[in-house]
Amino acid sequence: MSSSSVRSDPFRPAKRVADQKQDVWSIVNEAAATSPIQPINGLLTIFSGYNPPKFVTDAAKDALDRVDCNQYSPTKGRPRLKKAIANAYSPFFGKELNPETEVTITTGANEGILSAFMAFIEDGDEVIVFEPFFDQYISNIEMPGGKVRYVPLQPPKDGATKNSSAADWTIDFAELERVINPKTRMIVLNSPHNPIGKILSKIELQKIGNLCVKNNIIILSDEVYDRLHYVPFTRIATLSPEIADLTLTVGSAGKLFYATGWRVGWLIGPEHLIKYVSAAHTRICYSSVSPLQEAAAVGFEQADSHGFWEQSQKEMRGKMDRFNAVFDELGIPYSNPEGGYFVLANLRSITLPPDYAFPPQVADRPRDFKLSYFLIKEVGVAAIPPTEFYTQQNAHLGEEYLRFAVCKDDEVLERAKERLRGLKRFMV
């Protein structure tokens, strides 16, 4: 090789990771670490404030003592877990799921979503995503060369002045139809939705499903919070055989059993889709953690006898109601969630001092980043600015809101409520 052909910059990163601005998690965590109010009440993420149920953690401990559970699992997942998922979800899908051909295990729901995109997206293919979105969707689509087309959910028109339901965030179906074109390969749904807490209604899902059937669009339905619903919950794959043929449903043991660090997820769908997701998963990480798959299987097998699903739903709804009481007390409107464990509060009534010293990485971001930083420094409560989950073009739709996670111990939530009462002095 001649000297003229030697690469001048051997450390230049690939474009897919090069154009990264500082992410919201590091901004918020840095602010929390330097806040004068300690300890910070972190209502940021899906990190649960407590352990999985004992029958699940006991199963994990038992699995570690078994030789087979400390070796590679089959790339499509351990048979016991696939069978447990098929048994648990067959009643919801209205048919007997085949654990060998219609279920595949992945290393968390996120890797499962990446596997689905790697299986079906090629350069130039387009994927429709609703805003606000789970941020990992975007990089997962772009990795295989896909292009994201955005359709924003429209917030309630009076969301800044009174409480609303998460159902009041609506889909502009004319806009959805406008972005569909011959390059549209997939659409991503998220119900119950993060961060809004909206559950897509049967009518909304039917309209989306009909458009997908008409245009041969694969549906990726992210339903990781499916057991935490407070209104009737419809799965798009159950609406018709034609829609089911196009649908991949995503699930997560981490979300269901409060064990997000376990990274055990799955996809359910027809064999003609699942086999390619499994093939992509094999190339990405080969197989998933054996003992934790076994523990998740036990979780499904025993959850009903322990009353776990009903208890989880009741407990989380109670946490949500008790936490939201502080917003009612302060007169801060919020979007009452239909599912999940996030609540969006509208903080338009909070006045930020015009001369407040925001750091550069916050000063040039939308108002919700400033609100988040301000709450951390002045009242000691950390929440996520939702414009991180928007394009710049549509960030104005979410910049008055902050996202709070209530999957915490009651003591943490009560301390957060007490601190949030300190916002009174900054309200208009």
N, C-alpha and C positions, 0 to 999 in steps of 0.2 A: 504493500500500500504506500503510495507516495505521500509526502508530507502535506501536500495540498488537499488530499482527500481525508485527512484525519479529522474526526469530529471535533469542532471547536469548543463545544460545551457538553461534556459527557454527563453532566448532572441535570440537564434540562428535562423537566418532568413532562409526561404526556399531557396533552391539552385537557383530557378528561379530569385531571386532578390539579391542574396548574392554576386555573382561574378561581381560586377559593378565597372569599373574604372571610374575616373572622366570624365564626359561627356563634349563634345565640347562646349555646351552652357555655362556651368559654367566657363570653362577655359577662353573663350572669354570675358564673362561679367566681370570676375574678372580683366582681363587685361585692359578692357576698363575703369573700375572704377578707376584704379590707373595710367592711362596714363597721362603724363604731358600735352598732348594736349586735351583740353576740349572746347566745348562738342564733344564727339566722333561722327563721322558720321557713324551710324550703318546701314550697307547694308547687314544685317545678314539674316533675316528671312522673313517669309511670313506675318509678321505683316504689314498691309498696313499703309501708312502714312496719310491716310485720311478716312473719314467716308463713310459708305454705301450711296447710293443715297437717296435723301430726301423722295422720295415716299416709300422707304422701311422703313426708320426710323420712318416716320409718321405712317406707318401701325403698327409698334411695339408699339408706344405710344398709339395708339387707342386700340390695343389689351389688354393693361394693364388695361383699364377701363371696360373690359367685364368680367363678373363673370366666364363664361365657359373657358376663356383663362387663368385664374389663378388657374385652377384645373388640375388634371391628364388628359393627353390626352390618347386616345386608344394606347395600346402598339405598334401597327403597324403604328401609326402615325395619325395625324388629317386628316379626309377625304378631307378637302379643299386642303391641301398641296399635298396629294397623287394624287388628280385629276389634280391639276395644273401641277405637274411633268409629269403625263401621257400625258396631253395635249401638254406640251412643247416638250416632247421627242418622241412622236409617229411619227411625220414626219421624224425624224432622223433615227428611227428604221424601217421605212417603213411598219408599221402596227399599229393598234390601241392597245395601252397598256391598260391592265385592272388594274385600280388603286387599286382594292381590292386584287388582287392575284399576280400581277407582280411588285409591288412597295412596299417597306417597309422603314419607316423613322427610322433613328438612331441618336444617340447623337454625331454628327460629323461623318465625313467619317472614322476617325480612329476607333471609336467604331464599326462602321459598318463592317470594315475590320476584327476587332477582332471577331465580331459575326459570320462572315462567316467562320473563322478558327475554332471557337468553335463549329460550326454546323457540320463540316465535317472532322476535323482532330482528330485523336486519336493517342495514343502512338505508335511511330515507323513510322507513315506516313511521307512522304517526300513532301516538297514544293519547287519548283524551283523559284529562285529569281535572277533577273539580277543585276549585280553590275555596277555602284553604285546604292544604294537602299535607299528608305525612311527608316530611322532607326527604326521606329515603327513596320515595317513589321516583323522584326526578333523576338522581344519579343512577338508579337502577335501570331506568329507561335509556338514559344516554350512553351507558356503558356499551351496549351492543349496537349503538349507532342510531337509536330511535330519536324522534323529535316529539316533544311534548306540545300538545294543543290544550289550552286552558279554557275552562268554562267556570266563571265564578258563581258560587252560591250567593244569592242576593239576601243581605241581612234584613231583619225587620225594620220597616221605615221609622218606627217610633222606639227603636231599641235603646236610644239615649235618654228616654224620658220615662219609660215604664218597663216592668218585667215582661218578658215574652217567652214563648215556648221555642225550643230548638227546632220544632216543626215549622216555625215561621221563617226560617232560612230556606229560600225556595230556589228551584232550578228554572232557569230561563230556557225553556225547551226550544224556542226559536233560535237562540244562540247555539244550543247543542246541535241542532240540525244544520246550522250554518257551517260549523267546523268539520262536519263529517264530509269526507271526500274519498276518492279511490285509494288514497294512501293510508287511510285510517285502518289500523290493524287490530287495536285493542282499546278498551275503555276500562278505567279503574273506578270501582265503587268502594266506599268505606261506610259501613253501617253496622252498628252504631259508629258515629263519626267522631274522629279526633281532629280538631279540638272542640267542635260545636256540640257534640252529644246528640245530633239529629239521627233519627232512624228513618231511613227512606220508606215512604208509605208504599202500600201495595200498588196504588195507582201510579205513583212515580216510577216504581220498578217496572211495572207493565209497559209504560211508555218507553222507558229506556230499552227494555228487552225487545220490544217490537222494532225499534230502530236498529238494534243490533242484528236481529234476524233478517230484516230487510236488506242490510248492508254487509252481512257476513262479518261482523265484528266480534272478536273474542272478548268475553267479559271476565275481568279479574275482580272478584268480589271479596274485599278484605273485611272479614267478619270476626276479627280477633276478640272483640268485646261482646260476642253474641250471647253470653249467659248473663250479662248485666243489662237487661232491658227492662224499662219501667212502663212501657206501652207495648201493644202487640207488635211482634217482630216477624217480618216476612223475609224469607230467603229467595233471592231472585231465581235460583236454580229450580225452584219448585213451581214456577208459574206455568210452564209448558214444556213438553219434550223438546221443542225446537230451541227454546232458550237454554234449557239444561245442556243441550249438545254443544253450546258455545261457552259454558260457564266453568270457571275454576274458582272454587271457594277456599279461602285461606283461613287457617285457625292457628291458635297459639296456646300451648300448655303454660307458658310463662304468664300470660294474661289471666288465664282461667284459674290457675292455682297460686297466683301471687309469687311466681318464681321466675322473674324475667331474666335472671342470670343463667338459667338452665339452657336456654336457646334450643327449645324443642318446639317445632312447628309442623304443619302439615298442609297439604292441598287435597281437596276432594274434587273429583270431576270425572267426565267420561274417559274411557281408556284411550281414545284417539287424541286426547290432550295430555292426560297424565303421563303417558309413556315418554313424551318428549320433555316434560318438566323433569322427570326422573333422570333422563339422559343428561340434561344440563346440570342438575344437582351432582351427578356423579363426577362431572368434569370440574365443578367448582370446589367441592370439599369431600367428595367420595361418600362419606357416611357421617352420621350424627352420633352424639354422645350416648354410649350404650346404657350405662346404669340409670341415667336420667330418663331415657326412653322407657325403660322398664318401670321406673317409678311413676311416670305419667300414665302408663297403662293401668297400674294399680289404682291411680287416682280416678280414672274413668270407671273402672270396675266397682269401686267402693263408694263413689260420690253420692249416689242415690241413697244408699243405706245409711249414710251419715247425714243426710239432709243438706248436703253441702251447697248445692246450687241455689236452693231457696234461701238458705241462710246468707250466702254471699250477696244475693240480690237485695234482700231485706236490709242487711247491714250497710251496704253501700248507699242505698237510697236514704237510709237514716242519716248517714254521715253527710250526704249531700244536703238534705233538708236542714240539719243542724248548722252546717257551715254557712249556707245561704242566708240564714237568719240574720247574720251580721250585716249583710247588704240591705236586707229589708229595714233593719234598724237605722242604717246610715242613709237610706234613700238612694242607694246606688243600684241602678237597674242591672239585671242579669238575664241571661238566656237559660231558662230552666231545661236541663238536659233530659232527653228521653232514654238515654242509655249511657254506659261507660262511667268514668269517674272524673271527668273534667267539667268545669263550669266556666263560661265566659262572662266576665263582669264588664259593664260599660262604664269607663271612668272619665267620661267627658266633663263631669262636674268638678274634677280635680284641677286646681290651678297650679301650674308649675311656675316657680319664680323665674322671671325673665332673665335674671343674671345667674342662674344656677350653673355650677361648674360641671358640666357634663364632659367626660373624656371624648376624644375625637372619634373613637369607634362607636360611640353612642350618639354624639351630636349630629352626625350626618345620616342617622337612621330615622325612620318615622317616629311619630309621637309615642307609640306604645313602648318602644325601646327606652325612651326617656322616662315614661311612667314606671316601667319595670325597675330601672336603675334608681329612680327616686324612692320607690317603696322599699327597696333593699337598704338604702342609706338612711332614710328618715323614719321608717317604722319597723324595719327588721323583718320584712316578709318578702320572699322571693316568688315571683310568678313569671310565666313565659309570655313575651310579646308575640302575638299571633301573626304579625306581618312577616315573620320568618317563614311562614307557610303560604305566602302569597308571592306573585310576581310583582315587580316594581309598579307595573301599570295598574294593578288592582289593590295595592297595599292600602289605599285610602278606605277600603271597605272594612278593614279590621284594626285600624290604628287607634281607635278609642277603647279597645278591649284589652284585657289581660286574661290569660288562661291559668286557672288554679286547679291543682290536682288534689282530690280529697281522700285518696287511698293511703291515709296516714293514721297513726294512732290518735285516739280522741284527745289525748293530752296535747299533742302537736296542733291539732285543729283548734282547740280552745285557746291555746296561747296565740295562735295566728289571729283569731277573732279579736282577742283583747288588743293586740297590736294594731289591727286594722281600724279599730275605733279611733286611733290617733290621726286618721285621715280627716277627721271633722275640721281640724284647723286649716286644711288646705282646700275645703270645698267652697264652691261659689254660693 
